[in-house]
Amino acid sequence: MPATDRSSLSDAIRNSQIWKSIFRHPAPLDRRNRIVVVLTNFFLHLHPVSIKKQGIALSFTWCMGGVTFFLFLVETITGVLLMFYYRPTLEWAFQDILSLRDVASLGILRELHRWGAHAMVITVWLHMYRVFLTGSYKPPREFNWVIGVILLLLTLLLSFTGYLLPWDQLAIWAITVGSNMARATPFLGYEGPGQALFNVGGIDMITSASDARFMLLGERSVGEVTLNRFYILHCIAIPLAVAFLLAIHFWRVRKDGGISGPL
Amino acid sequence: MDPNLLTHWQNISGFLGFYYIALALMNGIAAFVVWRRSHATVGPVLLLLLSLVYVGVLAPLAFSADATWMPRMPSWFTQLTNEILGGSWGAVIYTVGSIVLLGGLFVARKFFVRPDVAWILLNASLLALGLSFSDPNFYAIAAKPDNVPIVGLIFLLGFFTWLATSRAVENDARALEGRPPLEKENDEKILVWPDLVYTELICMILLTALLLFWAIGLDAPLEEPASSVKTPNPSKAPWYFLGLQEMLVYFDPWMAGVVLPSLIVVGLMAIPYLDFNPKGNGYYTIEDRKFSYLMYQFGFLVLWITLIVLGTFLRGPNWNIFAVYEYWDPHKVEALNNIDLSNMFWEQLMGVSLPKAPNEAGFFTQLGFILYREWLGIAVTLLYFIMLPPLMAATVFRGFFVKMGFMRFMVMSNLILFMALLPIKMVLRWTVNLKYIIAIPEYFLNL
């Protein structure tokens, strides 16, 4: 009988020493074990044990926060894989992107990363939209909303810094347009209002080689130094900050009383 | 028959054919779901008929790519759109039109949240999108790889706004009857394993599949290698910053690129500390928190999203407005004769030239002349930021002021005034061609 064979095979797997060493408990079927599995599993312990039924209704939550986190994981994994192929130098950046499309197996790694990034920007907005429309930022969750706004900003900066890396026309001109704004920063940009105030003995302190834009780009226009800066910001600095804030964001969801609901 | 048009149709006929088949499937599934839920006959039959039109008429015609039969927007419609949106009043009509449209949806929300109405609107917009794809100019801009997410964003926002509004409308109706909100109904606790854990798993699998299909179906954009001497026209920021780039039309970079974006972030963070209304926490509602709802929707949907859509789909070479069916002609000329408030006051009203310090004058004389030249704009701006908040506190926002206290009210009113600067500047540009209220290019201080 095939059915018996299958069940005996799955039994054999489930009873093997390897399986048992990985999963410390059998599949939880009764109430007690379903509670225990969430409490004792490393990956599940972010969750509460029980939750109000409306707290997981898709028509209420839209699942957008979770989708955003999942996309962040997708971006991290595809991003690490892309780093194996990509060199952030004027000589190689564009060539490596070409090879990613034409030479690397499957050739959709960059597509996954780019579309995932666009999707993540959209789902962050939708998550924020839902949290606003349900008034979930109201006490006691005010500060978690503030962390969320910072995470939104970091998501946009992640996308912005990543935009430069392909080093094609689209990339450098979008970053040029975007970073030109920093030139006009009040007091700190060399074409910003109040720039003339930082003047010591008749010498301007804020010039095109010392202003906010220069700090961002590392040179007077978007070039190799910028590419290196954006690469490090994109791959290391901002993701670390996001991971740190995400941990607090999730922790606060639990500590502030779980997902919001009517009183 | 334009041979280029025929080539375009042959290129997209496969995609469009499957697009209409997808629409047929969507309506067929809807027919089944409606029939299963209500056992009504009229709705499912109509949906099935619609489905048959898609699969039996539009899909084969699209596959044919035939010069006569290709489904397309009627030419009077595309020409009218080009006339209206592509003319010199394009920005005005687009912006005012968006506000009127969103305002209408809000006012008549009880009508528009009805599933049948919403479904008709969804079909109409998807059909319009399909028909518009036959236009090469529309296709060039809407199907550009980096613009595809924004097309998706429009539909996603439409869907989720509908979802949230329909629940809010229902909750508000229940509140009138003295019943608790929908969210209260599902108050009992359930275990995270298996209900939440499995929902998460299914979401992850579906999302992975979607991303894989998307990645296989659509190549990530890659243009020519970077060249710092070849400036593309138009040069656009990444799409999520196009609202900010659009503000550059009305403000200098220090405002559009630094001050206003910083205030958006600060303002968003301030929301929980400004919104003192304890109601509307944890459920969808509009009536319980109308003011904060309208403020957020105005900032998000009107000032952020519609400007991104404008910047993405309607801004072409030289940052001119091009209607969606219009060819991006880099030689299109838009007359720009904007003048500053100081020009208006001194030259047009007083009939004299602008006050100007003698060339050899010292710093303080120069500054004095500049302030004298711009006195009207400076006065107007100071009045706006200093006089309006107390005026608001004493009149329309009296109740707010009493409940919020001095500091919180000042922060809120100033944030609102900063947000209002953009529409004010837009209206002044459109009506009297105002360039700057305060124009001090000597110190890069133009407002």
Boltz contact constraints between the chains, C-beta under 6 A:
constraints:
  - contact:
      token1: [A, 34]
      token2: [B, 191]
      max_distance: 6.0
  - contact:
      token1: [A, 34]
      token2: [B, 193]
      max_distance: 6.0
  - contact:
      token1: [A, 37]
      token2: [B, 193]
      max_distance: 6.0
  - contact:
      token1: [A, 38]
      token2: [B, 192]
      max_distance: 6.0
  - contact:
      token1: [A, 38]
      token2: [B, 193]
      max_distance: 6.0
  - contact:
      token1: [A, 47]
      token2: [B, 192]
      max_distance: 6.0
  - contact:
      token1: [A, 50]
      token2: [B, 189]
      max_distance: 6.0
  - contact:
      token1: [A, 50]
      token2: [B, 191]
      max_distance: 6.0
  - contact:
      token1: [A, 51]
      token2: [B, 192]
      max_distance: 6.0
  - contact:
      token1: [A, 52]
      token2: [B, 189]
      max_distance: 6.0
  - contact:
      token1: [A, 53]
      token2: [B, 186]
      max_distance: 6.0
  - contact:
      token1: [A, 53]
      token2: [B, 188]
      max_distance: 6.0
  - contact:
      token1: [A, 53]
      token2: [B, 190]
      max_distance: 6.0
  - contact:
      token1: [A, 54]
      token2: [B, 183]
      max_distance: 6.0
  - contact:
      token1: [A, 54]
      token2: [B, 186]
      max_distance: 6.0
  - contact:
      token1: [A, 56]
      token2: [B, 196]
      max_distance: 6.0
  - contact:
      token1: [A, 63]
      token2: [B, 203]
      max_distance: 6.0
  - contact:
      token1: [A, 70]
      token2: [B, 204]
      max_distance: 6.0
  - contact:
      token1: [A, 94]
      token2: [B, 225]
      max_distance: 6.0
  - contact:
      token1: [A, 108]
      token2: [B, 215]
      max_distance: 6.0
  - contact:
      token1: [A, 108]
      token2: [B, 216]
      max_distance: 6.0
  - contact:
      token1: [A, 110]
      token2: [B, 220]
      max_distance: 6.0
  - contact:
      token1: [A, 111]
      token2: [B, 215]
      max_distance: 6.0
  - contact:
      token1: [A, 111]
      token2: [B, 220]
      max_distance: 6.0
  - contact:
      token1: [A, 112]
      token2: [B, 211]
      max_distance: 6.0
  - contact:
      token1: [A, 112]
      token2: [B, 215]
      max_distance: 6.0
  - contact:
      token1: [A, 114]
      token2: [B, 220]
      max_distance: 6.0
  - contact:
      token1: [A, 115]
      token2: [B, 214]
      max_distance: 6.0
  - contact:
      token1: [A, 115]
      token2: [B, 215]
      max_distance: 6.0
  - contact:
      token1: [A, 116]
      token2: [B, 211]
      max_distance: 6.0
  - contact:
      token1: [A, 118]
      token2: [B, 149]
      max_distance: 6.0
  - contact:
      token1: [A, 121]
      token2: [B, 240]
      max_distance: 6.0
  - contact:
      token1: [A, 122]
      token2: [B, 153]
      max_distance: 6.0
  - contact:
      token1: [A, 126]
      token2: [B, 160]
      max_distance: 6.0
  - contact:
      token1: [A, 132]
      token2: [B, 296]
      max_distance: 6.0
  - contact:
      token1: [A, 133]
      token2: [B, 164]
      max_distance: 6.0
  - contact:
      token1: [A, 133]
      token2: [B, 284]
      max_distance: 6.0
  - contact:
      token1: [A, 134]
      token2: [B, 284]
      max_distance: 6.0
  - contact:
      token1: [A, 135]
      token2: [B, 280]
      max_distance: 6.0
  - contact:
      token1: [A, 135]
      token2: [B, 281]
      max_distance: 6.0
  - contact:
      token1: [A, 137]
      token2: [B, 272]
      max_distance: 6.0
  - contact:
      token1: [A, 138]
      token2: [B, 281]
      max_distance: 6.0
  - contact:
      token1: [A, 142]
      token2: [B, 272]
      max_distance: 6.0
  - contact:
      token1: [A, 145]
      token2: [B, 272]
      max_distance: 6.0
  - contact:
      token1: [A, 146]
      token2: [B, 269]
      max_distance: 6.0
  - contact:
      token1: [A, 149]
      token2: [B, 268]
      max_distance: 6.0
  - contact:
      token1: [A, 149]
      token2: [B, 269]
      max_distance: 6.0
  - contact:
      token1: [A, 153]
      token2: [B, 265]
      max_distance: 6.0
  - contact:
      token1: [A, 156]
      token2: [B, 240]
      max_distance: 6.0
  - contact:
      token1: [A, 163]
      token2: [B, 238]
      max_distance: 6.0
  - contact:
      token1: [A, 167]
      token2: [B, 226]
      max_distance: 6.0
  - contact:
      token1: [A, 168]
      token2: [B, 222]
      max_distance: 6.0
  - contact:
      token1: [A, 168]
      token2: [B, 223]
      max_distance: 6.0
  - contact:
      token1: [A, 168]
      token2: [B, 226]
      max_distance: 6.0
  - contact:
      token1: [A, 169]
      token2: [B, 223]
      max_distance: 6.0
  - contact:
      token1: [A, 169]
      token2: [B, 224]
      max_distance: 6.0
  - contact:
      token1: [A, 169]
      token2: [B, 226]
      max_distance: 6.0
  - contact:
      token1: [A, 169]
      token2: [B, 232]
      max_distance: 6.0
  - contact:
      token1: [A, 170]
      token2: [B, 221]
      max_distance: 6.0
  - contact:
      token1: [A, 170]
      token2: [B, 223]
      max_distance: 6.0
  - contact:
      token1: [A, 172]
      token2: [B, 226]
      max_distance: 6.0
  - contact:
      token1: [A, 173]
      token2: [B, 232]
      max_distance: 6.0
  - contact:
      token1: [A, 173]
      token2: [B, 235]
      max_distance: 6.0
  - contact:
      token1: [A, 174]
      token2: [B, 237]
      max_distance: 6.0
  - contact:
      token1: [A, 174]
      token2: [B, 238]
      max_distance: 6.0
  - contact:
      token1: [A, 177]
      token2: [B, 235]
      max_distance: 6.0
  - contact:
      token1: [A, 177]
      token2: [B, 237]
      max_distance: 6.0
  - contact:
      token1: [A, 178]
      token2: [B, 237]
      max_distance: 6.0
  - contact:
      token1: [A, 178]
      token2: [B, 241]
      max_distance: 6.0
  - contact:
      token1: [A, 181]
      token2: [B, 253]
      max_distance: 6.0
  - contact:
      token1: [A, 181]
      token2: [B, 257]
      max_distance: 6.0
  - contact:
      token1: [A, 184]
      token2: [B, 253]
      max_distance: 6.0
  - contact:
      token1: [A, 184]
      token2: [B, 254]
      max_distance: 6.0
  - contact:
      token1: [A, 185]
      token2: [B, 258]
      max_distance: 6.0
  - contact:
      token1: [A, 186]
      token2: [B, 254]
      max_distance: 6.0
  - contact:
      token1: [A, 191]
      token2: [B, 444]
      max_distance: 6.0
  - contact:
      token1: [A, 192]
      token2: [B, 254]
      max_distance: 6.0
  - contact:
      token1: [A, 192]
      token2: [B, 444]
      max_distance: 6.0
  - contact:
      token1: [A, 193]
      token2: [B, 254]
      max_distance: 6.0
  - contact:
      token1: [A, 193]
      token2: [B, 443]
      max_distance: 6.0
  - contact:
      token1: [A, 193]
      token2: [B, 444]
      max_distance: 6.0
  - contact:
      token1: [A, 193]
      token2: [B, 445]
      max_distance: 6.0
  - contact:
      token1: [A, 260]
      token2: [B, 282]
      max_distance: 6.0
  - contact:
      token1: [A, 261]
      token2: [B, 183]
      max_distance: 6.0
  - contact:
      token1: [A, 261]
      token2: [B, 282]
      max_distance: 6.0
  - contact:
      token1: [A, 262]
      token2: [B, 181]
      max_distance: 6.0
  - contact:
      token1: [A, 262]
      token2: [B, 183]
      max_distance: 6.0
  - contact:
      token1: [A, 262]
      token2: [B, 184]
      max_distance: 6.0
  - contact:
      token1: [A, 262]
      token2: [B, 282]
      max_distance: 6.0
  - contact:
      token1: [A, 262]
      token2: [B, 283]
      max_distance: 6.0
